[in-house]
């Protein structure tokens, strides 16, 4: 109490409906009014609620096991009394499991009242994954949906006798045995509260000793159930970072003799799991921490804990020393001859943040123009070597192109309290698409645009475009470019509003003809009754002057070409066809631009003939009656005998 009421109400009000649920509540010897509230709630939900009472067991394992023994549903969800569900949580989780045939579903968790929770696995929905290909192992609490058949088939129950960490072995084994795991990240399924009275189990059970009791069992579990290799290393990463850091944090406030014992015990526990190859997975801070633990350097461990605490409160990132193409963080004991800690424990080269911003991105004629800035966080812009990289997505063909380095006196001023200087982070790139491939034109394909940001011998490559100025559009813009191989379509685009730039050369994703259309309403121009007016829209961002035309052919070798002009709204075009200039015949037509062509639509059947006199003789132009499908314009002299006879008859 008082969290229990909200917890049970959140289940009763689930969108899946009470008819699909059973709610088992185990009163583990409560003394705070829980029993009375359960009686009231049972009266409200008699068909939903089943209550079991027992003497206080001292932990959550026994009541969870009792509830699991009495569960009858296809799925079970373990819900702590101080937490509650989002209204659609169970409906969404069950649907996810059923659709994808998975045995476990993690629903996005939200901390309430300052409660900290694992969140790295909730960056996106994952319909079907496993414990090795995701971050689900960083969530070893049981607050998730399990297929009950999985738990019964493997006789999974929570171990008793542990004050904390009792859920880790249960969930870890369930993960390892599961036929698929799902993650819901786009809906807040579970709200976990930090109790005002400090009653959360992880808060009550402080100190290093309770954590040192369950960690050996977890390491043994991995050694026994997961063969050596990347899979085991992936899971070991969690314990060698999360648990080790928590234990050291609690150890720091204990008396010196207890600290010495705890550190020796921790070093002994992690020894079977740790190996040199794990370093590639770990941050520099984690590598340093484990080095000090494994060598039982207590004073250094305590100093590192103090440093980490100060670092968490600081607004300035730790400076680095750049040496021989590596960035080494200035963590405690860096190159201290009295400690002899390896440089690898400080190497943050792979962890350096990359900052980039695009201020220009457009194509003019055959030239791609890019500008902006890019720098490596904490690495000042000396000996800058930044360049542009174009890489074709399928073939992986790449071209590295130079850029002009420009001054950026204000770069980085808004972070780290302006401590670091990046005054040569700017770049300007001018890329001629007809010569970018070592003197030749870029081939057809999707060319992803990256920046190889380099300074002081360190280089990191990053796709650019996701961070850009407000006036830099990511909307697809197709240009027709004249090359030695003829006209080619070049489109600069991003896949979504916050995506990175790609060049589409050769219409892989942006077809030219889909960006050009002719209106069906071909008519005689209002101000020129013998000029056929053809209108349409062209979404191309650029094409050669006079390149958009209507081309008519009479099938006898006669060809007439009429250039388009821009319409009044800018996005449209108008073509005027003076039929008085056409020789007699049936003319068919296309809209053409470069090597692309699209048939003109048929003339309206009710289009009145145009009439004029040529050399004193009457002529006309009209829709060709026997012209078949599509555009067919008949131009001919009027048959005078037939015309007179018709007039006489009328």
Secondary structure as UniProt FT lines:
FT   HELIX           3..12
FT   TURN            15..16
FT   HELIX           18..20
FT   STRAND          23..28
FT   HELIX           34..44
FT   TURN            46..48
FT   STRAND          49..54
FT   HELIX           60..70
FT   STRAND          75..77
FT   TURN            81..82
FT   STRAND          83..85
FT   TURN            87..88
FT   HELIX           89..100
FT   STRAND          104..112
FT   TURN            113..114
FT   HELIX           120..122
FT   STRAND          126..129
FT   HELIX           136..138
FT   STRAND          145..147
FT   HELIX           148..153
FT   TURN            154..155
FT   HELIX           166..177
FT   STRAND          181..193
FT   TURN            196..197
FT   HELIX           201..204
FT   HELIX           208..225
FT   TURN            228..229
FT   HELIX           230..238
FT   HELIX           239..243
FT   HELIX           244..251
FT   TURN            252..253
FT   HELIX           256..270
FT   TURN            271..273
FT   HELIX           276..281
FT   HELIX           284..294
FT   TURN            295..296
FT   HELIX           298..313
FT   STRAND          320..323
FT   TURN            324..325
FT   STRAND          326..329
FT   TURN            332..335
FT   TURN            337..339
FT   HELIX           343..346
FT   HELIX           349..351
FT   STRAND          354..364
FT   TURN            365..366
FT   STRAND          367..376
FT   TURN            377..378
FT   STRAND          387..392
FT   TURN            393..395
FT   STRAND          398..401
FT   STRAND          404..406
FT   TURN            409..414
FT   HELIX           416..418
FT   TURN            423..424
FT   STRAND          426..432
FT   TURN            433..436
FT   TURN            438..439
FT   STRAND          445..455
FT   TURN            456..457
FT   STRAND          458..463
FT   TURN            470..471
FT   STRAND          477..483
FT   TURN            484..485
FT   STRAND          486..494
FT   TURN            497..498
FT   STRAND          501..505
FT   HELIX           513..515
FT   STRAND          516..518
FT   STRAND          523..525
FT   TURN            526..527
FT   STRAND          528..538
FT   TURN            545..546
FT   STRAND          548..553
FT   STRAND          559..563
FT   STRAND          565..566
FT   TURN            568..569
FT   STRAND          572..578
FT   HELIX           579..581
FT   STRAND          585..593
FT   TURN            594..595
FT   STRAND          596..599
FT   TURN            605..606
FT   STRAND          610..614
FT   TURN            615..616
FT   STRAND          617..623
FT   TURN            625..626
FT   STRAND          633..637
FT   HELIX           640..649
//
